[in-house]
């Protein structure tokens, strides 16, 4: 159900990164794309985020700098988010829809506004206590980013599944002329960059790794990845900006995505598709909901299968890879999906008011 009129929509982003992030970041990048696309579709959108955010929507800044790149030694992450949520609550009456991207932190604060709230869950849901916590607030409608993400919480109040989307104009199709393989994202055991290095070495292709290293993963990087980087073939670049991504991904022969955890979506995969770059991904989490096997990449189970997939990667059409992105993963498609969610929410509110008369 599409809304009958322009809506007043609040997008409430986490404060860990700017909207969009200056470097690495997933949720805030999605919020940026969604807010701009909703504005382009004629809606009044306000983004609650840090002050250095950039958006075509109205920005309501609640912190001067995003948390991760704030150089302050001591930061109150929970305090910053609670202060933002208090500000959202003060302005709640100004909006038709309050769209939260802050996991479950807002739930106890917005019980009286639950009928106007949409909550998109961006992370893994197989964590201890999560299902029990969400059961405490069943009145809040939830949106998943993949069907696979829902598995640990099948009885939650799911309104819809809305896959991520990105602005088509921000990515251009590349030729793969760089002759290297790409790894983009985050250095962590569950992302298996060590497998990517071994796959590239076995294929005789250079590997470029554009990734961040969180403090919690620093030991893993030093002990498991740094020794592999000492050998020829793999180059660690570090984090890159959005402006650098089209060239980095577009010049790559393929993106390696050897995840070994229940990946709830995998935004980097659609970034690669937007550049016409096929993806070789392990069969984990939501990978099958993103990659069309044999069309825009290959889904494999181990390093040997990844190597075999690389041998036939040149048979895939980069134009077809880009076409998959344009058909399934644009920001406009994501915004239209969310407008259907908002419309359904407003329809339920009208029905509830009618029944109450």
Residue frames as qw, qx, qy, qz and C-alpha x, y, z in Angstrom:
[[0.000, 0.888, 0.460, 0.000, 0.00, 0.00, 0.00],
 [0.423, 0.286, -0.008, 0.860, 1.49, 3.33, -1.11],
 [0.103, -0.498, -0.439, 0.741, 0.84, 6.41, 1.06],
 [0.308, 0.762, 0.548, 0.159, -1.85, 8.68, -0.46],
 [0.055, 0.988, -0.015, 0.142, 0.13, 11.88, 0.19],
 [0.447, 0.555, -0.505, 0.487, 3.68, 13.02, 0.90],
 [0.769, -0.517, -0.358, 0.115, 4.78, 11.78, 4.29],
 [0.111, -0.847, 0.400, -0.331, 6.75, 13.43, 7.06],
 [0.957, -0.041, -0.263, 0.119, 9.38, 10.81, 7.84],
 [0.300, -0.825, 0.470, -0.089, 12.08, 10.73, 10.49],
 [0.875, 0.239, -0.384, 0.172, 15.10, 8.52, 9.79],
 [0.506, -0.792, 0.314, -0.135, 16.98, 7.83, 13.03],
 [0.750, 0.458, -0.445, 0.170, 20.52, 6.64, 12.35],
 [0.809, -0.419, -0.161, 0.379, 23.13, 5.22, 14.71],
 [0.044, -0.985, 0.165, 0.038, 25.77, 7.72, 15.78],
 [0.808, -0.304, 0.346, 0.369, 28.76, 5.44, 15.19],
 [0.464, 0.081, 0.461, 0.752, 29.37, 6.86, 11.70],
 [0.213, 0.373, -0.048, -0.902, 28.33, 9.93, 9.75],
 [0.579, 0.491, 0.645, -0.092, 25.47, 9.61, 7.25],
 [0.966, 0.106, -0.234, 0.025, 26.90, 8.48, 4.91],
 [0.769, -0.521, 0.125, 0.350, 30.11, 7.22, 6.55],
 [0.117, 0.883, -0.380, -0.249, 33.34, 8.97, 5.66],
 [0.082, 0.451, -0.878, -0.136, 35.08, 5.59, 5.42],
 [0.237, -0.116, -0.961, -0.081, 33.79, 2.12, 6.35],
 [0.324, 0.137, 0.540, -0.765, 30.19, 1.77, 7.46],
 [0.005, -0.243, -0.904, -0.352, 27.03, -0.09, 6.49],
 [0.028, -0.667, -0.712, 0.216, 23.89, 0.99, 8.34],
 [0.036, -0.710, -0.096, 0.696, 24.59, 4.70, 8.03],
 [0.046, -0.208, 0.635, 0.743, 25.28, 4.31, 4.31],
 [0.019, -0.424, -0.872, -0.243, 21.89, 2.67, 3.85],
 [0.058, -0.742, -0.490, 0.453, 20.17, 5.43, 5.85],
 [0.063, -0.519, 0.241, 0.817, 21.80, 8.05, 3.63],
 [0.014, -0.026, -0.785, -0.618, 20.67, 6.32, 0.44],
 [0.063, -0.557, -0.828, 0.006, 17.14, 5.79, 1.76],
 [0.063, -0.703, -0.320, 0.632, 16.69, 9.37, 2.98],
 [0.002, 0.400, -0.399, -0.825, 17.86, 10.89, -0.32],
 [0.051, -0.171, -0.864, -0.471, 15.67, 8.54, -2.36],
 [0.057, -0.645, -0.728, 0.225, 12.60, 9.36, -0.26],
 [0.016, -0.643, -0.035, 0.765, 13.26, 13.07, -0.80],
 [0.018, 0.196, -0.657, -0.728, 13.55, 12.45, -4.54],
 [0.101, -0.379, -0.888, -0.242, 10.15, 10.73, -4.39],
 [0.185, -0.576, -0.273, -0.748, 8.59, 13.85, -2.91],
 [0.649, -0.603, -0.461, 0.044, 8.52, 13.17, 0.84],
 [0.130, -0.855, 0.268, -0.424, 9.56, 15.38, 3.75],
 [0.894, -0.097, -0.359, 0.250, 12.45, 13.59, 5.44],
 [0.226, -0.862, 0.362, -0.273, 14.45, 14.48, 8.54],
 [0.821, 0.139, -0.487, 0.264, 17.61, 12.57, 9.41],
 [0.548, -0.800, 0.208, -0.130, 18.71, 12.42, 13.03],
 [0.898, 0.174, -0.112, 0.388, 22.47, 11.88, 12.92],
 [0.557, -0.469, -0.013, 0.685, 25.84, 13.52, 13.60],
 [0.130, 0.855, 0.068, -0.497, 26.54, 17.04, 12.39],
 [0.072, -0.525, 0.614, 0.585, 29.03, 16.14, 9.64],
 [0.520, 0.325, 0.788, 0.055, 26.40, 14.06, 7.84],
 [0.124, 0.272, -0.406, -0.864, 25.46, 14.97, 4.25],
 [0.255, 0.402, 0.879, -0.020, 21.91, 14.50, 3.05],
 [0.075, -0.301, -0.438, -0.844, 19.31, 16.01, 0.74],
 [0.442, -0.658, -0.604, -0.082, 16.89, 15.62, 3.63],
 [0.247, -0.844, 0.167, -0.446, 16.72, 17.99, 6.60],
 [0.627, 0.122, -0.639, 0.428, 19.52, 17.16, 9.03],
 [0.551, -0.766, 0.024, -0.331, 18.77, 17.25, 12.75],
 [0.541, 0.402, -0.617, 0.407, 22.22, 16.93, 14.29],
 [0.723, -0.654, -0.099, -0.198, 22.41, 15.54, 17.82],
 [0.754, -0.482, 0.196, 0.402, 26.19, 15.14, 18.10],
 [0.111, 0.851, -0.319, -0.402, 29.02, 17.16, 16.57],
 [0.254, 0.512, -0.784, -0.243, 31.03, 14.15, 15.37],
 [0.906, -0.032, -0.341, -0.247, 30.26, 10.51, 14.71],
 [0.744, -0.615, 0.250, -0.077, 31.56, 8.27, 17.47],
 [0.946, 0.022, 0.131, 0.296, 34.06, 6.03, 15.69],
 [0.598, 0.454, 0.017, 0.660, 36.18, 8.78, 14.14],
 [0.292, -0.917, 0.011, -0.271, 35.85, 11.12, 17.10],
 [0.545, 0.437, -0.536, 0.474, 39.37, 11.62, 18.45],
 [0.474, -0.622, 0.299, -0.547, 38.11, 12.10, 22.01],
 [0.188, 0.299, -0.913, 0.202, 39.68, 9.52, 24.25],
 [0.128, 0.231, 0.863, -0.431, 36.59, 8.95, 26.38],
 [0.363, -0.072, -0.406, -0.836, 33.20, 8.73, 24.66],
 [0.413, 0.108, 0.732, -0.530, 29.78, 7.79, 26.00],
 [0.122, -0.038, -0.791, -0.598, 28.22, 5.77, 23.21],
 [0.153, -0.526, -0.836, 0.039, 25.08, 4.83, 25.12],
 [0.089, -0.621, -0.326, 0.708, 24.73, 8.37, 26.49],
 [0.042, 0.275, -0.409, -0.869, 25.04, 9.85, 22.98],
 [0.189, -0.233, -0.834, -0.463, 22.31, 7.58, 21.64],
 [0.174, -0.593, -0.730, 0.293, 19.98, 8.16, 24.58],
 [0.037, -0.526, -0.087, 0.845, 20.36, 11.91, 24.17],
 [0.135, 0.086, -0.611, -0.775, 19.50, 11.58, 20.47],
 [0.211, -0.388, -0.878, -0.184, 16.46, 9.43, 21.20],
 [0.112, -0.600, -0.525, 0.593, 15.24, 11.96, 23.76],
 [0.068, 0.392, -0.218, -0.891, 15.50, 14.62, 21.04],
 [0.189, -0.124, -0.809, -0.543, 13.55, 12.41, 18.61],
 [0.176, -0.517, -0.819, 0.174, 10.83, 11.90, 21.22],
 [0.033, -0.531, -0.244, 0.811, 10.52, 15.66, 21.76],
 [0.253, 0.369, -0.370, -0.814, 9.82, 16.06, 18.04],
 [0.236, 0.114, 0.959, 0.106, 7.83, 12.84, 17.53],
 [0.362, 0.634, 0.559, -0.394, 4.51, 14.61, 16.92],
 [0.208, 0.687, -0.278, -0.638, 5.98, 16.31, 13.84],
 [0.116, 0.332, -0.848, -0.397, 6.25, 13.02, 11.90],
 [0.841, 0.050, -0.153, -0.517, 3.92, 10.49, 10.33],
 [0.966, 0.040, -0.232, 0.107, 6.58, 7.79, 10.54],
 [0.314, -0.798, 0.512, -0.046, 9.51, 7.30, 12.90],
 [0.926, 0.289, -0.240, 0.039, 11.95, 4.94, 11.18],
 [0.495, -0.751, 0.437, -0.019, 14.60, 3.64, 13.57],
 [0.794, 0.428, -0.414, 0.124, 17.91, 2.01, 12.63],
 [0.097, -0.647, 0.578, -0.488, 19.17, 1.79, 16.22],
 [0.332, 0.000, -0.933, 0.139, 18.45, -1.88, 16.98],
 [0.434, -0.584, -0.679, -0.096, 16.28, -2.12, 20.11],
 [0.323, -0.064, -0.398, 0.856, 17.59, 0.83, 22.12],
 [0.221, -0.163, -0.078, -0.958, 14.54, 3.00, 21.41],
 [0.419, -0.338, -0.791, -0.291, 11.85, 0.46, 22.26],
 [0.344, -0.518, -0.666, 0.412, 11.22, 1.31, 25.93],
 [0.118, -0.330, -0.103, 0.931, 11.26, 5.04, 25.15],
 [0.278, 0.119, -0.387, -0.871, 8.70, 5.03, 22.33],
 [0.107, 0.264, 0.952, -0.116, 5.97, 2.68, 23.56],
 [0.284, 0.634, 0.449, -0.563, 3.31, 5.41, 23.22],
 [0.341, 0.661, -0.308, -0.594, 4.43, 6.01, 19.62],
 [0.475, -0.159, 0.844, 0.194, 4.76, 2.35, 18.58],
 [0.595, 0.579, 0.551, -0.092, 1.98, 2.60, 15.99],
 [0.382, 0.912, -0.086, -0.121, 4.05, 5.16, 14.06],
 [0.299, -0.699, 0.626, 0.176, 7.38, 3.35, 14.40],
 [0.920, 0.353, -0.171, -0.004, 9.23, 1.17, 11.90],
 [0.466, -0.707, 0.524, 0.096, 12.40, -0.54, 13.11],
 [0.802, 0.486, -0.347, -0.022, 14.86, -1.99, 10.62],
 [0.768, -0.524, 0.350, 0.118, 17.23, -4.54, 12.13],
 [0.468, 0.787, -0.390, -0.094, 20.62, -4.38, 10.44],
 [0.052, -0.591, 0.794, -0.135, 22.67, -6.93, 12.36],
 [0.440, 0.008, -0.897, -0.050, 22.79, -10.62, 13.19],
 [0.601, -0.420, 0.031, -0.680, 19.95, -11.83, 15.42],
 [0.860, -0.104, -0.499, 0.019, 21.33, -15.08, 16.82],
 [0.185, 0.429, -0.559, 0.685, 22.72, -13.38, 19.93],
 [0.339, -0.338, -0.810, 0.338, 21.79, -14.54, 23.41],
 [0.041, -0.510, -0.520, 0.684, 18.80, -12.65, 24.89],
 [0.083, 0.095, -0.333, -0.934, 17.82, -10.81, 21.69],
 [0.326, -0.337, -0.750, -0.467, 14.64, -12.76, 20.98],
 [0.359, -0.545, -0.676, 0.343, 13.54, -12.50, 24.62],
 [0.140, -0.361, -0.126, 0.914, 14.17, -8.75, 24.58],
 [0.193, -0.035, -0.471, -0.860, 12.14, -8.16, 21.42],
 [0.334, -0.434, -0.825, -0.143, 9.28, -10.21, 22.91],
 [0.201, -0.455, -0.514, 0.699, 8.97, -7.53, 25.60],
 [0.198, 0.522, 0.009, -0.830, 7.80, -5.02, 22.96],
 [0.418, 0.249, 0.824, 0.290, 5.71, -6.97, 20.43],
 [0.287, 0.824, 0.393, -0.289, 3.79, -3.83, 19.43],
 [0.001, 0.743, -0.386, -0.547, 6.75, -2.54, 17.39],
 [0.865, 0.480, 0.131, -0.065, 6.80, -3.56, 13.74],
 [0.489, -0.554, 0.530, 0.416, 10.16, -4.84, 12.52],
 [0.707, 0.664, -0.161, -0.182, 11.76, -4.95, 9.07],
 [0.792, -0.281, 0.430, 0.331, 14.42, -7.50, 8.15],
 [0.181, 0.740, -0.423, -0.491, 17.05, -6.92, 5.48],
 [0.371, 0.251, -0.839, -0.310, 16.95, -10.57, 4.33],
 [0.851, -0.247, -0.250, -0.390, 14.79, -13.61, 4.94],
 [0.755, 0.078, -0.554, 0.343, 17.81, -15.43, 6.34],
 [0.067, 0.383, -0.437, 0.811, 18.27, -12.77, 8.98],
 [0.628, -0.361, 0.002, -0.690, 14.87, -13.65, 10.47],
 [0.724, 0.003, -0.688, -0.046, 15.67, -17.29, 11.24],
 [0.316, 0.004, -0.733, 0.603, 16.67, -16.82, 14.92],
 [0.195, 0.246, 0.464, -0.828, 13.49, -14.77, 15.58],
 [0.023, -0.238, -0.807, -0.539, 10.73, -16.34, 13.45],
 [0.174, -0.676, -0.716, 0.025, 7.86, -15.19, 15.67],
 [0.189, -0.343, -0.138, 0.910, 8.84, -11.52, 15.87],
 [0.348, 0.755, 0.417, -0.369, 6.44, -8.85, 14.57],
 [0.375, -0.129, 0.534, 0.747, 7.87, -8.75, 11.06],
 [0.408, 0.675, 0.195, -0.583, 6.27, -6.22, 8.71],
 [0.733, 0.672, -0.080, -0.071, 8.41, -6.92, 5.65],
 [0.732, -0.259, 0.302, 0.554, 11.82, -7.81, 4.30],
 [0.357, 0.931, -0.008, -0.075, 13.45, -4.89, 2.48],
 [0.829, 0.036, 0.089, 0.550, 16.84, -5.63, 0.90],
 [0.282, -0.659, 0.065, 0.695, 19.34, -2.81, 0.90],
 [0.572, 0.708, 0.301, 0.285, 19.72, -0.43, -2.01],
 [0.445, -0.452, 0.113, 0.765, 22.29, 2.13, -3.11],
 [0.338, 0.794, 0.034, -0.504, 22.16, 5.16, -5.44],
 [0.844, 0.353, 0.324, 0.239, 22.77, 3.96, -8.97],
 [0.378, 0.894, -0.060, 0.233, 24.44, 7.21, -9.99],
 [0.408, -0.822, 0.397, -0.017, 27.15, 6.81, -7.33],
 [0.645, -0.274, 0.677, 0.226, 28.70, 3.77, -9.04],
 [0.546, 0.627, -0.334, -0.445, 29.92, 3.33, -12.60],
 [0.986, 0.072, 0.150, -0.006, 30.56, 0.06, -14.38],
 [0.187, -0.738, 0.593, 0.263, 34.20, -0.91, -14.62],
 [0.727, 0.469, -0.434, -0.251, 36.02, -3.24, -16.99],
 [0.930, -0.326, 0.160, 0.063, 38.07, -5.31, -14.55],
 [0.650, 0.680, -0.232, 0.249, 41.18, -4.12, -16.35],
 [0.270, -0.796, 0.481, -0.247, 43.17, -3.88, -13.13],
 [0.699, 0.274, -0.660, -0.003, 43.62, -7.64, -13.20],
 [0.072, 0.235, -0.782, 0.573, 43.37, -8.06, -9.42],
 [0.442, -0.511, -0.731, -0.092, 40.90, -9.53, -6.96],
 [0.139, -0.525, 0.184, -0.819, 39.27, -7.30, -4.34],
 [0.446, -0.443, -0.729, 0.270, 38.40, -7.73, -0.68],
 [0.070, -0.467, 0.006, -0.881, 36.38, -4.85, 0.78],
 [0.617, -0.599, -0.398, -0.321, 34.96, -4.31, 4.24],
 [0.499, -0.735, 0.329, -0.320, 36.25, -5.30, 7.65],
 [0.441, 0.364, -0.799, 0.187, 39.13, -7.42, 8.89],
 [0.620, -0.318, 0.463, -0.548, 37.57, -9.99, 11.21],
 [0.270, -0.166, 0.947, 0.044, 37.60, -13.78, 11.56],
 [0.534, 0.448, 0.660, -0.279, 34.00, -14.09, 10.37],
 [0.474, 0.788, -0.091, -0.384, 34.87, -12.21, 7.17],
 [0.889, -0.040, 0.382, 0.249, 37.78, -14.62, 6.49],
 [0.304, 0.890, -0.282, -0.188, 40.27, -12.33, 4.75],
 [0.385, -0.489, 0.766, 0.157, 42.84, -15.10, 5.27],
 [0.669, 0.305, 0.675, 0.056, 40.79, -17.32, 2.94],
 [0.463, 0.873, 0.090, -0.129, 40.68, -14.52, 0.37],
 [0.063, -0.803, 0.559, 0.196, 44.48, -14.25, 0.48],
 [0.513, -0.189, 0.827, 0.130, 44.90, -18.00, -0.01],
 [0.641, 0.569, 0.511, -0.061, 42.37, -18.09, -2.86],
 [0.328, 0.918, -0.145, -0.168, 44.09, -15.26, -4.70],
 [0.238, -0.645, 0.704, 0.180, 47.52, -16.85, -4.22],
 [0.611, 0.065, 0.786, 0.074, 46.29, -20.18, -5.57],
 [0.571, 0.731, 0.370, -0.045, 44.78, -18.43, -8.58],
 [0.606, 0.028, 0.220, 0.764, 48.01, -16.53, -9.23],
 [0.073, 0.773, 0.323, 0.542, 46.20, -13.19, -9.04],
 [0.189, 0.172, -0.416, 0.873, 47.06, -10.17, -6.91],
 [0.323, -0.682, -0.656, -0.006, 44.65, -9.28, -4.12],
 [0.065, 0.384, -0.172, 0.905, 43.91, -5.76, -2.90],
 [0.384, -0.519, -0.728, 0.230, 42.39, -5.52, 0.57],
 [0.070, -0.432, 0.031, -0.899, 40.51, -2.31, 1.37],
 [0.626, -0.500, -0.594, -0.076, 39.31, -2.80, 4.91],
 [0.265, -0.740, 0.301, -0.540, 39.15, -1.37, 8.40],
 [0.583, -0.016, -0.746, 0.321, 40.57, -3.04, 11.48],
 [0.518, -0.741, -0.111, -0.413, 38.53, -2.53, 14.63],
 [0.172, -0.646, 0.631, -0.394, 40.31, -2.52, 17.98],
 [0.819, -0.189, 0.438, -0.319, 38.65, -5.80, 18.90],
 [0.934, 0.338, 0.109, 0.046, 40.13, -7.43, 15.78],
 [0.135, 0.885, -0.445, 0.007, 43.63, -5.96, 16.04],
 [0.512, -0.441, 0.737, -0.003, 45.15, -9.14, 17.51],
 [0.799, 0.337, 0.498, -0.005, 43.58, -11.23, 14.75],
 [0.507, 0.858, -0.083, 0.001, 45.01, -8.86, 12.14],
 [0.086, -0.810, 0.580, -0.030, 48.48, -8.94, 13.67],
 [0.524, -0.323, 0.786, -0.048, 48.67, -12.69, 14.22],
 [0.681, 0.295, 0.670, -0.002, 46.63, -14.19, 11.36],
 [0.541, 0.806, 0.239, 0.010, 46.73, -11.63, 8.53],
 [0.031, -0.916, 0.355, 0.185, 49.99, -9.69, 8.79],
 [0.513, -0.361, 0.728, 0.278, 52.16, -12.81, 8.21],
 [0.625, 0.460, 0.610, 0.161, 50.17, -13.57, 5.05],
 [0.281, 0.953, 0.075, -0.081, 50.68, -10.01, 3.82],
 [0.352, -0.711, 0.507, 0.336, 54.43, -10.49, 4.06],
 [0.588, 0.090, 0.716, 0.365, 54.23, -12.83, 1.08],
 [0.044, 0.177, -0.408, -0.895, 53.98, -11.39, -2.44],
 [0.095, -0.335, -0.833, -0.431, 50.55, -10.95, -3.99],
 [0.270, -0.758, -0.594, -0.004, 48.37, -9.41, -1.28],
 [0.221, 0.293, -0.117, 0.923, 48.29, -5.68, -0.61],
 [0.232, -0.661, -0.636, 0.323, 46.58, -4.11, 2.41],
 [0.167, 0.539, 0.215, 0.797, 45.25, -0.66, 1.49],
 [0.046, -0.217, -0.553, 0.803, 43.16, 0.13, 4.57],
 [0.269, 0.665, 0.608, -0.340, 39.85, 1.97, 4.56],
 [0.216, 0.142, 0.461, 0.849, 38.76, 3.78, 1.40],
 [0.271, 0.332, 0.250, -0.868, 36.19, 6.50, 0.74],
 [0.620, 0.525, 0.534, -0.233, 33.02, 6.27, -1.34],
 [0.392, 0.823, -0.225, -0.344, 34.75, 8.25, -4.10],
 [0.030, -0.556, 0.812, 0.175, 37.47, 5.61, -4.31],
 [0.639, 0.029, 0.735, -0.224, 35.16, 2.60, -4.39],
 [0.762, 0.570, 0.116, -0.284, 34.00, 2.67, -8.04],
 [0.424, 0.709, -0.561, -0.047, 37.56, 2.51, -9.33],
 [0.264, -0.422, 0.839, -0.222, 38.67, 0.01, -6.70],
 [0.666, 0.160, 0.677, -0.269, 35.76, -2.35, -7.40],
 [0.685, 0.658, 0.048, -0.310, 35.35, -1.63, -11.10],
 [0.320, 0.706, -0.625, -0.095, 38.98, -2.41, -11.92],
 [0.439, -0.319, 0.818, -0.190, 38.81, -5.75, -10.05],
 [0.299, 0.073, -0.871, -0.383, 38.34, -9.06, -11.83],
 [0.588, -0.464, -0.622, -0.228, 36.04, -10.16, -8.99],
 [0.353, -0.600, 0.384, -0.607, 35.17, -9.44, -5.38],
 [0.505, -0.017, -0.847, 0.166, 35.98, -12.20, -2.92],
 [0.504, -0.447, 0.165, -0.721, 33.42, -12.56, -0.12],
 [0.577, 0.046, -0.813, 0.057, 34.38, -15.72, 1.83],
 [0.420, -0.471, 0.320, -0.707, 32.17, -15.07, 4.87],
 [0.461, -0.051, -0.880, 0.102, 31.79, -17.80, 7.49],
 [0.068, 0.218, 0.641, -0.733, 29.05, -16.28, 9.66],
 [0.213, 0.630, 0.747, 0.018, 25.28, -15.68, 9.29],
 [0.154, -0.049, 0.188, 0.969, 25.75, -12.52, 7.22],
 [0.288, 0.560, 0.593, -0.502, 22.43, -10.61, 7.48],
 [0.553, 0.787, 0.143, -0.232, 22.90, -9.01, 4.05],
 [0.696, -0.112, 0.375, 0.602, 26.37, -8.09, 2.78],
 [0.236, 0.898, 0.122, -0.350, 26.27, -4.52, 1.46],
 [0.188, -0.608, 0.579, 0.510, 29.68, -4.82, -0.18],
 [0.471, 0.189, 0.816, 0.275, 28.25, -7.41, -2.57],
 [0.358, 0.801, 0.479, 0.033, 25.81, -4.95, -4.11],
 [0.080, -0.871, 0.239, 0.422, 28.51, -2.28, -4.22],
 [0.352, -0.285, 0.760, 0.466, 30.49, -4.67, -6.42],
 [0.414, 0.496, 0.747, 0.160, 27.44, -5.47, -8.57],
 [0.167, 0.919, 0.200, -0.296, 26.88, -1.74, -9.08],
 [0.071, -0.746, 0.500, 0.435, 30.37, -1.61, -10.65],
 [0.803, 0.425, -0.301, -0.289, 29.69, -4.62, -12.86],
 [0.132, 0.516, -0.827, 0.181, 32.12, -6.71, -10.82],
 [0.806, -0.189, -0.499, -0.257, 31.09, -10.32, -10.20],
 [0.438, -0.596, 0.505, -0.446, 31.21, -11.74, -6.69],
 [0.662, 0.054, -0.746, 0.048, 32.57, -15.07, -5.50],
 [0.421, -0.493, 0.353, -0.675, 30.94, -15.66, -2.14],
 [0.083, 0.039, -0.968, 0.235, 30.72, -18.45, 0.38],
 [0.461, -0.422, -0.618, -0.476, 27.25, -19.95, 0.88],
 [0.318, -0.279, -0.663, 0.618, 26.50, -18.34, 4.23],
 [0.076, 0.447, 0.353, -0.818, 23.82, -16.09, 5.64],
 [0.484, 0.682, 0.316, -0.448, 21.92, -14.07, 3.04],
 [0.175, -0.414, 0.625, 0.639, 24.38, -14.64, 0.17],
 [0.233, 0.276, 0.873, 0.326, 21.83, -16.64, -1.85],
 [0.140, 0.813, 0.518, -0.223, 19.37, -13.74, -1.58],
 [0.005, -0.836, 0.182, 0.518, 21.87, -11.37, -3.20],
 [0.040, -0.478, 0.733, 0.483, 23.96, -13.35, -5.68],
 [0.867, 0.341, 0.086, -0.353, 22.29, -15.04, -8.65],
 [0.633, -0.363, 0.629, 0.267, 24.62, -17.98, -9.14],
 [0.565, 0.190, 0.643, 0.481, 26.12, -18.03, -12.61],
 [0.238, 0.851, 0.382, 0.271, 24.70, -14.59, -13.49],
 [0.010, -0.931, 0.160, -0.327, 26.40, -12.03, -11.26],
 [0.134, -0.643, 0.706, -0.265, 28.86, -14.32, -9.54],
 [0.697, 0.017, -0.714, -0.065, 29.31, -17.74, -8.04],
 [0.645, -0.575, 0.270, -0.424, 28.31, -19.19, -4.69],
 [0.635, 0.321, -0.686, 0.151, 30.87, -21.65, -3.34],
 [0.811, -0.547, -0.165, -0.129, 31.52, -23.68, -0.21],
 [0.760, -0.499, 0.167, 0.383, 35.29, -23.69, 0.12],
 [0.123, -0.738, 0.394, 0.533, 38.58, -22.43, -1.27],
 [0.375, -0.039, 0.820, 0.430, 38.79, -25.16, -3.91],
 [0.307, 0.677, 0.662, 0.094, 35.37, -24.24, -5.31],
 [0.009, 0.915, 0.035, -0.403, 36.30, -20.55, -5.20],
 [0.268, -0.484, 0.617, 0.560, 39.38, -21.31, -7.28],
 [0.347, 0.293, 0.828, 0.328, 37.27, -23.23, -9.79],
 [0.185, 0.858, 0.452, -0.159, 34.82, -20.32, -9.96],
 [0.126, -0.788, 0.242, 0.552, 37.67, -17.92, -10.70],
 [0.374, -0.129, 0.748, 0.532, 38.66, -20.01, -13.72],
 [0.181, 0.511, 0.739, 0.399, 35.29, -19.25, -15.34],
 [0.067, -0.682, -0.360, 0.633, 34.71, -15.74, -14.01],
 [0.044, -0.330, 0.397, 0.855, 35.52, -14.27, -17.43],
 [0.004, 0.317, 0.850, 0.421, 32.45, -15.93, -18.91],
 [0.048, -0.712, -0.611, 0.342, 30.14, -13.66, -16.91],
 [0.240, 0.653, 0.299, 0.654, 28.89, -10.46, -18.53],
 [0.254, -0.184, -0.388, 0.867, 29.76, -7.37, -16.52],
 [0.292, -0.174, -0.239, -0.910, 26.80, -5.63, -18.14],
 [0.635, -0.365, -0.617, -0.286, 24.53, -8.38, -16.79],
 [0.494, -0.260, -0.583, 0.590, 26.09, -7.95, -13.37],
 [0.003, 0.045, 0.124, -0.991, 25.31, -4.22, -13.40],
 [0.459, -0.247, -0.474, -0.709, 21.81, -4.97, -14.73],
 [0.566, -0.368, -0.726, 0.133, 21.19, -7.19, -11.70],
 [0.254, -0.245, -0.400, 0.846, 22.03, -4.27, -9.45],
 [0.189, -0.023, -0.165, -0.968, 19.79, -1.89, -11.37],
 [0.539, -0.281, -0.634, -0.479, 16.88, -4.33, -11.26],
 [0.696, -0.424, -0.578, 0.048, 17.12, -5.36, -7.61],
 [0.636, -0.418, -0.333, 0.556, 19.31, -3.13, -5.47],
 [0.205, 0.493, 0.064, 0.843, 18.86, 0.56, -6.22],
 [0.040, -0.132, -0.520, 0.843, 18.06, 3.12, -3.55],
 [0.460, -0.012, -0.184, -0.869, 14.84, 4.01, -5.39],
 [0.653, -0.149, -0.697, -0.254, 13.62, 0.41, -5.22],
 [0.385, -0.159, -0.719, 0.556, 14.48, 0.32, -1.50],
 [0.140, 0.071, 0.244, -0.957, 12.62, 3.59, -0.89],
 [0.578, -0.076, -0.404, -0.705, 9.54, 2.34, -2.76],
 [0.594, -0.170, -0.783, 0.074, 9.58, -0.84, -0.66],
 [0.220, -0.182, -0.595, 0.751, 9.71, 1.21, 2.52],
 [0.330, -0.019, -0.053, -0.942, 6.90, 3.46, 1.33],
 [0.646, -0.189, -0.630, -0.389, 4.78, 0.33, 1.05],
 [0.485, -0.212, -0.719, 0.451, 5.72, -0.51, 4.65],
 [0.006, 0.096, 0.301, -0.949, 4.84, 3.00, 5.81],
 [0.472, -0.100, -0.348, -0.804, 1.56, 2.88, 3.92],
 [0.625, -0.240, -0.738, -0.085, 0.64, -0.41, 5.55],
 [0.323, -0.186, -0.603, 0.705, 1.45, 1.03, 8.96],
 [0.203, 0.054, 0.080, -0.974, -0.79, 4.03, 8.35],
 [0.571, -0.156, -0.574, -0.566, -3.55, 1.77, 7.08],
 [0.533, -0.266, -0.765, 0.244, -3.43, -0.23, 10.30],
 [0.105, -0.152, -0.412, 0.892, -3.64, 3.00, 12.29],
 [0.401, -0.044, -0.221, -0.888, -6.73, 4.11, 10.37],
 [0.620, -0.209, -0.709, -0.262, -8.33, 0.72, 10.91],
 [0.401, -0.220, -0.700, 0.549, -7.60, 0.84, 14.63],
 [0.108, 0.091, 0.206, -0.968, -9.17, 4.30, 14.91],
 [0.521, -0.104, -0.453, -0.716, -12.26, 3.15, 13.00],
 [0.600, -0.229, -0.766, 0.017, -12.70, 0.12, 15.26],
 [0.268, -0.163, -0.576, 0.755, -12.37, 2.32, 18.32],
 [0.266, -0.130, -0.091, -0.951, -15.32, 4.54, 17.29]]
